[in-house]
Amino acid sequence: MEQGNTYLLRLSTKILADFPNDIPEFARESAVEGWNYLLGKSLKEYLEKS
């Protein structure tokens, strides 16, 4: 959805199967950090180059 010179990206998820709790890379905090990096830094830098 366009908002002036910015866009709103809305993501949703449906969990089909849970990952094991004993693997740190699959912890919720790790996923949040990964999405924040992807959407907040990596995607932003990619779009600014285009």
Phi and psi in degrees as GROMACS dihedral restraints (atoms count N, CA, C in turn):
[ dihedral_restraints ]
;  ai    aj    ak    al  type     phi  dphi    fc
    3     4     5     6     1   -79.0    20    10
    4     5     6     7     1   136.2    20    10
    6     7     8     9     1  -132.9    20    10
    7     8     9    10     1    85.4    20    10
    9    10    11    12     1    68.8    20    10
   10    11    12    13     1  -122.8    20    10
   12    13    14    15     1   -93.9    20    10
   13    14    15    16     1    10.0    20    10
   15    16    17    18     1  -124.4    20    10
   16    17    18    19     1   167.4    20    10
   18    19    20    21     1  -127.2    20    10
   19    20    21    22     1   148.2    20    10
   21    22    23    24     1  -103.6    20    10
   22    23    24    25     1   122.9    20    10
   24    25    26    27     1  -108.9    20    10
   25    26    27    28     1   121.1    20    10
   27    28    29    30     1  -112.5    20    10
   28    29    30    31     1   123.3    20    10
   30    31    32    33     1  -111.5    20    10
   31    32    33    34     1   145.8    20    10
   33    34    35    36     1  -135.8    20    10
   34    35    36    37     1   160.6    20    10
   36    37    38    39     1  -139.1    20    10
   37    38    39    40     1   153.2    20    10
   39    40    41    42     1  -131.0    20    10
   40    41    42    43     1   117.9    20    10
   42    43    44    45     1   -80.1    20    10
   43    44    45    46     1   118.7    20    10
   45    46    47    48     1   -92.9    20    10
   46    47    48    49     1   -32.7    20    10
   48    49    50    51     1  -155.6    20    10
   49    50    51    52     1   136.3    20    10
   51    52    53    54     1   -77.3    20    10
   52    53    54    55     1   147.6    20    10
   54    55    56    57     1   -83.1    20    10
   55    56    57    58     1   157.8    20    10
   57    58    59    60     1   -60.7    20    10
   58    59    60    61     1   143.7    20    10
   60    61    62    63     1   -74.7    20    10
   61    62    63    64     1   -17.3    20    10
   63    64    65    66     1   -92.2    20    10
   64    65    66    67     1    10.5    20    10
   66    67    68    69     1  -110.5    20    10
   67    68    69    70     1   109.0    20    10
   69    70    71    72     1   -56.1    20    10
   70    71    72    73     1   -35.3    20    10
   72    73    74    75     1   -64.9    20    10
   73    74    75    76     1   -19.9    20    10
   75    76    77    78     1   -98.2    20    10
   76    77    78    79     1     5.0    20    10
   78    79    80    81     1   -68.2    20    10
   79    80    81    82     1   151.5    20    10
   81    82    83    84     1   -56.5    20    10
   82    83    84    85     1   -42.5    20    10
   84    85    86    87     1   -60.3    20    10
   85    86    87    88     1   -39.0    20    10
   87    88    89    90     1   -66.3    20    10
   88    89    90    91     1   -40.9    20    10
   90    91    92    93     1   -65.0    20    10
   91    92    93    94     1   -42.6    20    10
   93    94    95    96     1   -61.7    20    10
   94    95    96    97     1   -44.9    20    10
   96    97    98    99     1   -61.6    20    10
   97    98    99   100     1   -40.7    20    10
   99   100   101   102     1   -63.5    20    10
  100   101   102   103     1   -45.3    20    10
  102   103   104   105     1   -66.2    20    10
  103   104   105   106     1   -39.5    20    10
  105   106   107   108     1   -62.0    20    10
  106   107   108   109     1   -41.1    20    10
  108   109   110   111     1   -66.0    20    10
  109   110   111   112     1   -48.9    20    10
  111   112   113   114     1   -59.8    20    10
  112   113   114   115     1   -49.6    20    10
  114   115   116   117     1   -83.7    20    10
  115   116   117   118     1   -33.3    20    10
  117   118   119   120     1   -87.1    20    10
  118   119   120   121     1   -25.2    20    10
  120   121   122   123     1  -123.4    20    10
  121   122   123   124     1   -61.0    20    10
  123   124   125   126     1   -62.5    20    10
  124   125   126   127     1   -50.9    20    10
  126   127   128   129     1   -64.9    20    10
  127   128   129   130     1   -41.3    20    10
  129   130   131   132     1   -59.6    20    10
  130   131   132   133     1   -47.1    20    10
  132   133   134   135     1   -63.8    20    10
  133   134   135   136     1   -40.7    20    10
  135   136   137   138     1   -61.9    20    10
  136   137   138   139     1   -46.1    20    10
  138   139   140   141     1   -67.3    20    10
  139   140   141   142     1   -33.9    20    10
  141   142   143   144     1   -68.8    20    10
  142   143   144   145     1   -26.6    20    10
  144   145   146   147     1   -76.9    20    10
  145   146   147   148     1   -27.2    20    10
